[in-house]
Amino acid sequence: MQPSSPLSPPPLRADVALFLDVDGTLLDLMDDHAATRADSGLKNLLSAVAARLDGALALVSGRSLQRIDELFAPLRLPAAGQHGIERRGADGRLHGGEPVDPRLDAARSEFSALTRMLPGLRLEDKGRSLALHFRTVPQWESAAGAAAANLAGALGPDYHVQSGNMVVELKARGQTKGTAIAAFSREPPFAGRVPVFAGDDLTDLDGFRWVDSQGGHSVGVGARVEGRFHLEDPRAVRAWLQALPSTA
């Protein structure tokens, strides 16, 4: 799929609030989700961009906050993890409740058993959500989706299945990347700025809708989703970030 309107995003300005997805947007997707690494050049770039925006840069990812921090250490940026379930503001305050959702315990056991039955299927336990990755074993997509749907049904209407690129995820309803970006945008240093969000997957569409509704800019990366604007891949995202002027 190619974007119907592949318009390049306007140059970044020092008055925006910048929100960035991680996998597929800042980092190339890898077969082994756990093997992803952020290089020093990217870390230095994000640090420089955050400084130019007076701190108004946040990572908005499906990964957990713990894993985001591990990827980008020693950087510790404002971030939302697990598609908005957990969030750390620029002031360092954590939002999102306890780190582990005990209602998912039965699903943990069943997903673990499924990964033992289906070689190559991998469980990512994020504490408050559970993801089944099948990038290297696409033949297990139907089985992973069915298992997630059955467990979501057993948990009741407060839970649902979040589909992504070669992954299905079981999580509580109510928190999305859109709600996370909206929350950031009510707090300093993001408040009062034009929101800009770049992402590459279906899980980013809630964020796209919110920033567009606020007169901001949604930037689809790659061919999977469309925003108001388009960048080809993480390399193009880095070039766009690098073009931000060093002074206002």
Secondary structure, DSSP 8 states (H G I E B T S, - for coil): ---SS--------TTEEEEE--BTTTB---SSGGG----HHHHHHHHHHHHHTTT-EEEE-SS-HHHHHHHHTT----EEEGGGTEEE-TT--EESS-SS-GGGHHHHHHHHHHHHHSTT-EEEE-SSEEEEE-TT-GGGHHHHHHHHHHHHHHH-TTEEEEEETTEEEEEESS--HHHHHHHHTTSTTTTTSEEEEEE-SGGGHHHHHHHHHTT-EEEEESSS---SEEE-SHHHHHHHHHTS-S--
